[in-house]
């Protein structure tokens, strides 16, 4: 991930974090976030944004 902090990360970078943390327990996620300088709320927001984007991407693929 870029060193600029999560505010400067691309959507791809944020999605990679969502995938990497998907199976973590709350305790493991908290530890992960501490080590990476993140907040669990950031991961939750990125997860939500990814979920909202998935149907749009799927519909575009059907048309293409």
C-alpha positions in Angstrom: 0.0 0.0 0.0 1.2 3.5 -0.6 2.8 5.4 2.3 0.5 8.5 1.8 -2.0 7.1 4.2 -5.4 5.5 3.4 -6.8 8.9 2.2 -4.6 8.7 -0.8 -5.1 5.0 -1.6 -6.8 3.9 -4.8 -10.1 2.0 -4.8 -8.0 -1.1 -5.7 -5.8 -0.7 -2.6 -8.8 -0.3 -0.4 -10.5 -3.3 -1.9 -7.3 -5.3 -1.3 -7.5 -4.4 2.4 -11.2 -5.5 2.4 -10.3 -8.9 0.9 -7.3 -9.3 3.2 -9.4 -8.6 6.4 -12.6 -10.4 5.3 -12.1 -13.5 7.5 -10.6 -11.8 10.5 -12.3 -11.8 13.9 -13.0 -8.5 15.6 -10.0 -8.9 17.8 -7.7 -9.9 14.9 -9.0 -7.0 12.8 -8.3 -4.6 15.7 -4.7 -5.9 15.9 -4.3 -5.7 12.1 -5.5 -2.1 12.1 -3.2 -1.1 14.9 -0.2 -2.5 13.0 -1.2 -0.8 9.7 -2.3 2.5 11.2 -5.9 2.0 10.2 -9.3 2.2 11.9 -11.8 -0.7 11.7 -14.4 1.9 10.7 -12.3 2.6 7.6 -12.3 -1.0 6.6 -16.1 -1.2 7.3 -16.7 1.8 5.1 -14.6 0.3 2.3 -16.4 -3.0 2.6 -19.7 -1.2 2.3 -18.6 0.8 -0.7 -17.3 -2.5 -2.3 -20.7 -4.1 -1.7 -22.5 -1.2 -3.3 -20.2 -1.3 -6.3 -20.5 -5.0 -7.0 -24.0 -4.9 -8.6 -22.9 -2.1 -10.9 -19.9 -3.9 -12.1 -22.0 -7.1 -12.6 -24.5 -5.2 -14.7 -21.8 -3.7 -16.8 -20.3 -7.1 -17.4 -23.6 -8.5 -18.6 -24.0 -5.7 -21.2 -20.4 -6.0 -22.5 
